[in-house]
Amino acid sequence: MTAFRKPQIALTLKAAPFVIRAERAADVAVREALLDACFGETRHGRTCQRLRDGRAPAAGLALSAVREGNLVGTVRLWHVSAGGRPALVLGPLAVDPACRELGIGAALMHQALAAARARGHEAVILLGDAPYYARFGFSGEKTAELSLPGPFERDRLLAIEFTGGALDGAEGMIVPTGAPLSKRRSVRPLQAHAA
């Protein structure tokens, strides 16, 4: 009988594992607090927020990173029309500042892009730092003729195509096309009936 040996792996505190999973309803309040901590409470006035307001994220494309039971990272993708071409907008991507050296942001990006591709989406657009996002395949090559509904820095409007030519000739405004947020059904109190 062959004895199995347990591999010897030295884990440091920095190497504590994290898991990326689908966002859950219970994540939303913590997610909002994380976004406020990362981007400030004025984040709701940013240009890309106009593409998300009142819309639900694309199905299966809202992800959470969890470490030691705590939500430490988030990313969502949203349906848009990029000058008449269907695409997704990625954002915001946020990682708890105490966990930024663990590769959580990169893992969220890889998972989100793989999930978008697997679901048949052809292109993803974002507004972000070109040097950071270039490693995931984003560039400004296909976004030169696209605009956002508010002020933005042209060199930060980036895209990646999963299907070659998906954004060829795309020009004009990027506008939201995703499903509206569902409103919770109001529950009427039960009325007592006199017997």
Disulfide bonds with the S-S distance in Angstrom:
none
